[in-house]
Amino acid sequence: MTALLSIMSGELGDIFWDLPPVVTYVAGLDLGCSIHVANPTDLAKEYALMARLTRGETVISEEALPVFGYTWFKVEPGDSVKLNGALRFNESDADLAVLLVEKETQEVTDSVLTRLMQFSTSALPPWPGSTNTGTDWGSMLGMMLPVMMLGMVAVVMKPKSEKKESLPQVKEERKLLPTGRQG
């Protein structure tokens, strides 16, 4: 598989996208992205995009990505196209590669890759003094939130008379300004 994937651009076409090397992804949701395909040759080329999802050496899925409703799309010589869209997969914790296939040679000329990481609350740090690293922080925070909200409401709803008594009464001496010149 690594022989098909190239890190740098290909001779027959280049592909770029706006996704970082690692993305937090929830399976089944759309993953929006912009894909740029460039034709560096002197001839018009037809390309196809293939999405390959792998986990380790195992290919989970591989499918063509339609562009404007077609498998193959044309890019004029020395030109590029920007394709805006969204991808959706039923898997996470996998590597997503989008392969640029050139029609005449039927070869992968370039590719882009990102890791789809599953969102996890276990990434939160453990509470001080806890020894259990398998704590479900999401439900624990959900239980603590109402208690914190009650505390904030109690502070806001404190009677005004109690607030005034707690403030020290400072009496300020007034100074008179000297009389101005009369002219």
C-alpha positions, 0 to 999 in steps of 0.5 A: 500500500505504501508504494501507491501513496506518495508524499510529494506530488505526482508527475501526472497530477497533484492533490491537496486538501485543507484537512490537518494530519489528524482530525477528531471525527465522530463516525456517521457525521459529515467531514467537510473539506476542500480538495484541490486537483492540479494538472501540471502537464501540457495535456488535458487530463481526466482524474478520479478520486478514490477514498480508502479507509484503513486501520493498520494494514486492513482496508476497511473501505474503498470507494470512488468519490463522484465529482459533479455526479461523475467518476471521471472529471477533466482538468485543463493543462496547467490548471487546477480545480477546487472541489468543496464537499463533505465525506461521511464514514461509518468508522473512526480511529482509521486512516483516510487516504484520498487517491488521485487516479489518472485515467490514461494510465489508471495509476495513482499519481498523488494522494492525501492522508489524515487520521480520523480519531474518535472523540473521547472524554478519556483525554481529560486529565484525572482528578487529583487523588484519583487512582482510577483512570477509567473514569467517565469524565463526561458523566461526572461533569454532568453530575457536578454542573447542577451543583455549581449552578446552584452555588452561582444562583445562591450568590446572585440571589443573596439579599441586598441588606446582607451585602450592604452590611458586609461593606465597611462604611467609609466616610470621606472628608470633603475638601472645599476648593479655593475661591477663584479670582474675581476679575 
